[in-house]
Every structure is written in C-alpha cells, then in structure tokens.
Amino acid sequence: MRAVITRVLSASVSIDGVKKAEIGNGFLVLLGVHVDDTEAQAKKMADKICGLRIFEDENGKMNISPKDAGASLLIVSQFTLYADCSSRRPGFTDAARPDISEPLYELVVKECRERGFEVQTGEFGADMKVESINDGPVTIVLDI
C-alpha cells in the first residue's frame, strides 16, 4: 500500500463540477492499493497516517501529530501510484483491481475515523478534480 500525504491548509474534491468533499487544515492523502495488499497493511497504513507528526511545534520542528493539530483528512483513491513507467506508456498491473482495492481503501478510511478523525473522501473510481493549498510544502510518501 502506498500513500502520498501532503500537509494542507485546505483541500477539496469535485466530481462533474460539484464539490464532493472539503477540508481545512490537515492531510490530503492519495492512497494506492497494490495487488498483494492485505487488511493488516490497510490497518497499519491508517495507523501511520493518523500518527504522522509533521505539524510544526512552537520551535518550528515537525513534532505535532494530526490529532494534536486538530487536522482533518481527505483520502482519495489513486491507483496511478502504482504506475510502471519503464516505457513511455504507464502500465498498472501492480495496482489492485477494484474488487480488492475498494474494500481496502474503505478500511483505511474506517480505521482513521475510528481513531477520531474527521475524514472526507473522494468517490472510488470517479474522475475527480482535486485542489489543495499545500502547507510548507510538506509531502511524505509512505510504503507499507
């Protein structure tokens, strides 16, 4: 499982010109599911996302967790994170098919909510327009 996490001042997802989800201060999480991923990895990913201390403390050090920062999460499914770009046209054979990836994506969302976070989502499989105002910018790639 792979996540690209960006610390944001705000982020939103629109589908067909209609805003579906929006957050203020928090994390925009682009989440990709690998063909071999499991529920255990989804739970571990949620734990890492929710515990990632990349908000600055009073000394300007990345030391504050998202919970302590009052952060929200916008989690968007992103199969293209597993693109094989060895040729000019990307291949996606490492990305899990929807029957595997959607339940694991939903499990990450559920686990983050159970940890007390406000979690907004995109729409699995939809053509989404994602906007964000990055903070820092701080962007972290997690592979579980």
C-alpha positions in Angstrom: 0.0 0.0 0.0 1.3 3.4 -0.9 0.2 6.9 0.3 1.3 10.3 -0.7 0.5 12.6 2.2 0.5 16.3 1.8 0.1 18.7 4.7 -2.5 21.2 3.5 -4.2 24.4 4.7 -7.2 23.2 2.6 -8.1 20.6 0.1 -11.2 19.5 -1.9 -12.5 17.0 -4.4 -15.1 17.8 -7.1 -16.9 15.4 -9.4 -18.7 16.7 -12.5 -18.2 20.2 -11.3 -19.8 19.6 -7.9 -17.7 19.8 -4.8 -18.0 16.4 -3.0 -15.6 16.9 -0.1 -13.6 19.6 1.5 -11.3 20.0 4.5 -9.3 22.8 6.1 -6.1 22.2 8.0 -5.0 18.6 7.6 -3.7 15.9 5.3 -4.6 15.3 1.6 -3.9 11.5 1.3 -3.6 9.9 -2.1 -3.9 6.2 -1.5 -2.9 3.4 -3.8 -3.5 -0.3 -3.2 -1.1 -2.9 -4.5 -2.2 -6.3 -5.9 -0.7 -8.1 -2.8 -2.0 -5.8 -0.1 -4.0 -7.1 2.9 -6.3 -5.9 5.6 -3.3 -5.9 8.0 -1.5 -3.5 5.8 -4.5 -1.2 5.5 -4.8 -1.0 9.3 -1.1 -0.3 9.5 -1.4 2.4 6.9 -4.2 4.1 8.8 -2.1 3.9 12.0 0.8 5.6 10.2 -1.3 8.3 8.6 -3.0 9.1 11.9 0.3 9.2 13.9 2.5 11.1 11.4 3.9 14.0 13.3 4.5 16.5 10.5 2.9 19.6 12.0 5.3 22.2 13.5 5.6 22.8 17.2 6.4 26.2 18.7 10.1 25.8 17.7 9.3 25.1 14.1 10.1 21.4 14.4 7.8 18.8 12.8 6.7 17.3 16.1 2.9 17.6 16.3 0.5 14.8 15.4 -2.5 15.4 13.2 -4.8 14.8 16.2 -3.0 17.4 18.3 -3.1 19.8 15.4 -6.9 19.4 15.0 -6.3 18.1 11.5 -8.9 16.6 9.1 -8.2 14.0 6.4 -9.2 14.0 2.8 -8.4 10.5 1.5 -8.6 9.9 -2.3 -8.1 6.6 -4.1 -5.2 6.8 -6.5 -4.4 3.6 -8.5 -1.9 5.5 -10.6 0.6 5.5 -7.6 1.5 2.0 -8.8 2.3 3.0 -12.4 5.1 1.1 -14.1 6.8 3.8 -16.2 9.5 1.7 -17.7 8.1 2.5 -21.1 6.5 5.7 -22.3 3.0 4.4 -21.7 2.5 3.6 -18.0 1.2 0.1 -17.0 -0.9 -0.5 -13.9 -0.5 -4.3 -13.4 0.8 -3.7 -9.8 -2.4 -1.7 -8.9 -5.1 -3.9 -7.3 -8.3 -4.3 -9.2 -11.4 -2.6 -7.7 -12.8 -5.7 -6.1 -9.6 -5.8 -3.9 -8.7 -2.1 -3.7 -12.0 -0.6 -2.9 -12.6 -2.6 0.3 -9.0 -1.9 1.5 -9.4 1.8 0.7 -12.7 1.8 2.7 -10.9 0.0 5.5 -8.2 2.7 5.8 -11.0 5.4 5.8 -12.9 3.5 8.5 -9.8 3.0 10.7 -8.9 6.7 10.5 -12.5 7.6 11.5 -12.3 5.1 14.4 -9.2 7.0 15.6 -11.4 10.1 16.0 -10.6 11.9 12.7 -13.0 13.8 10.5 -12.4 12.0 7.2 -13.7 13.2 3.9 -13.3 11.1 0.7 -13.4 11.3 -3.0 -15.5 8.8 -4.9 -13.9 5.5 -5.7 -13.3 5.1 -9.4 -14.7 8.5 -10.3 -13.0 11.2 -12.5 -12.1 13.6 -9.7 -10.7 17.1 -9.7 -8.5 17.6 -6.6 -7.5 21.0 -5.3 -5.2 21.8 -2.5 -3.3 24.6 -0.8 -0.2 22.9 0.3 1.4 23.9 3.6 5.2 24.1 3.6 5.0 22.3 1.2 5.4 19.1 3.2 4.8 15.9 1.2 5.6 12.4 2.5 5.5 9.1 0.7 4.6 6.0 2.8 5.0 2.5 1.6 3.6 -0.3 3.8 
